[in-house]
Amino acid sequence: MSECVFCDIADEQESASRLYEDGSTLAFLDAAPATPGHSLVVPLTHYETLTDMEPDLVASVFRTTQRVASAVESVVDPDGLNIIQSNGVAAGQDVFHAHVHIVPRYEADDITICWPHGKLTDESGRNLAVAIRDEL
């Protein structure tokens, strides 16, 4: 067993209700689901965050996410769906193996995902956009 539960699931050292696997990704049901059908998609190789991953692997993770999300929607017929990917403790990441949550949502599910909406001024928006573009 490793120190990473998702690596252990990928290596079949830990059990999980597996949904899909290809050469680079794995999808399985969350062991502590927020709602029925709550699923996770992980890269088979350990990366702590999305930004640590190569672009082709990120694309593969999100292709798998789309495929699994579509199947989950067909099976559990939710009112909506959250696709959540968190990087770092401050963002709510608690398993440090990059992963995407697929969370079916229902009007009466009592789950709240809310953040304050600030105001972006024209000047600060321009300055921030320039800085980000320069980094790209």
C-alpha positions in Angstrom: 0.0 0.0 0.0 1.2 3.5 -0.9 0.5 6.7 0.9 -2.0 7.6 -1.9 -5.4 6.0 -1.8 -6.0 6.8 -5.5 -2.7 5.2 -6.5 -3.8 2.1 -4.4 -7.1 2.0 -6.2 -5.4 2.4 -9.6 -3.0 -0.5 -8.7 -5.9 -2.6 -7.3 -4.4 -2.6 -3.9 -7.5 -0.9 -2.6 -11.1 -1.8 -3.7 -13.4 0.6 -5.6 -16.5 0.4 -7.7 -14.7 0.9 -11.0 -16.6 2.5 -13.9 -14.1 3.0 -16.7 -10.4 2.6 -17.4 -8.2 3.3 -20.4 -4.4 3.6 -20.7 -4.1 6.8 -18.7 -7.3 7.4 -16.6 -9.6 5.6 -14.2 -13.1 6.4 -13.1 -14.8 5.0 -10.0 -17.7 5.8 -7.7 -16.8 8.0 -4.7 -16.7 5.9 -1.5 -18.4 8.7 0.4 -20.8 10.1 -2.2 -22.5 13.5 -1.9 -25.3 12.1 -4.0 -25.9 8.8 -5.9 -23.6 8.5 -8.9 -20.9 10.8 -7.4 -17.9 9.7 -9.3 -14.2 10.4 -9.5 -11.8 10.5 -12.5 -8.1 10.2 -11.8 -5.0 9.9 -13.9 -3.4 6.5 -13.4 0.0 8.1 -12.8 0.3 10.1 -9.6 0.3 13.9 -10.0 -0.7 16.1 -7.1 -2.5 18.8 -9.1 -3.9 19.4 -12.5 -1.2 22.0 -13.2 1.5 19.3 -12.6 0.2 17.2 -15.5 1.2 17.2 -19.2 -1.5 18.8 -21.4 -2.3 15.5 -23.2 -3.0 13.8 -19.9 -5.2 16.7 -18.8 -7.1 16.3 -22.1 -7.5 12.6 -21.5 -8.8 13.1 -18.0 -11.4 15.5 -19.2 -12.4 13.2 -22.1 -13.0 10.5 -19.5 -14.8 13.0 -17.3 -17.2 13.9 -20.2 -17.8 10.2 -21.0 -18.5 9.2 -17.4 -20.6 12.3 -16.7 -22.8 11.4 -19.7 -23.3 7.8 -18.5 -24.0 9.0 -14.9 -26.6 11.5 -16.2 -28.3 8.7 -18.2 -28.4 6.4 -15.2 -29.3 8.7 -12.2 -31.3 11.4 -14.1 -30.1 14.4 -12.0 -31.5 17.9 -12.3 -27.9 19.1 -12.9 -24.3 18.1 -12.6 -21.2 19.7 -11.0 -17.8 18.9 -12.4 -15.3 19.9 -9.7 -11.5 19.9 -9.8 -9.6 21.4 -6.8 -5.9 22.1 -6.5 -4.4 22.7 -3.1 -5.7 22.8 0.5 -7.1 26.3 0.2 -9.3 25.1 -2.7 -10.6 22.1 -0.7 -8.3 19.4 -2.1 -8.0 16.6 0.5 -6.6 13.8 -1.5 -3.3 14.9 -3.1 -3.7 13.0 -6.3 -5.2 15.1 -9.1 -8.9 14.2 -9.6 -12.2 15.4 -10.9 -15.5 15.0 -9.1 -18.6 14.3 -11.1 -21.5 15.2 -8.7 -25.1 14.7 -9.8 -27.3 17.4 -8.4 -30.9 17.5 -7.4 -33.0 20.5 -6.5 -33.5 19.3 -2.9 -30.0 17.9 -2.3 -29.0 20.7 0.2 -25.5 21.0 -1.3 -24.3 24.5 -1.6 -21.4 25.7 -3.7 -21.2 29.4 -3.4 -18.5 32.1 -3.5 -18.7 35.8 -3.3 -18.9 37.7 -6.6 -16.4 40.6 -6.6 -16.2 43.4 -9.2 -13.5 43.4 -11.9 -12.7 47.0 -12.9 -11.7 47.7 -16.5 -8.1 48.7 -15.5 -7.5 45.8 -13.1 -9.0 43.4 -15.7 -6.7 44.7 -18.4 -3.6 44.5 -16.1 -4.5 41.0 -15.0 -5.2 39.8 -18.5 -1.8 41.1 -19.7 0.0 39.4 -16.9 -1.7 36.1 -17.5 -1.2 36.3 -21.3 2.5 37.1 -20.7 2.7 33.9 -18.6 1.1 31.8 -21.3 
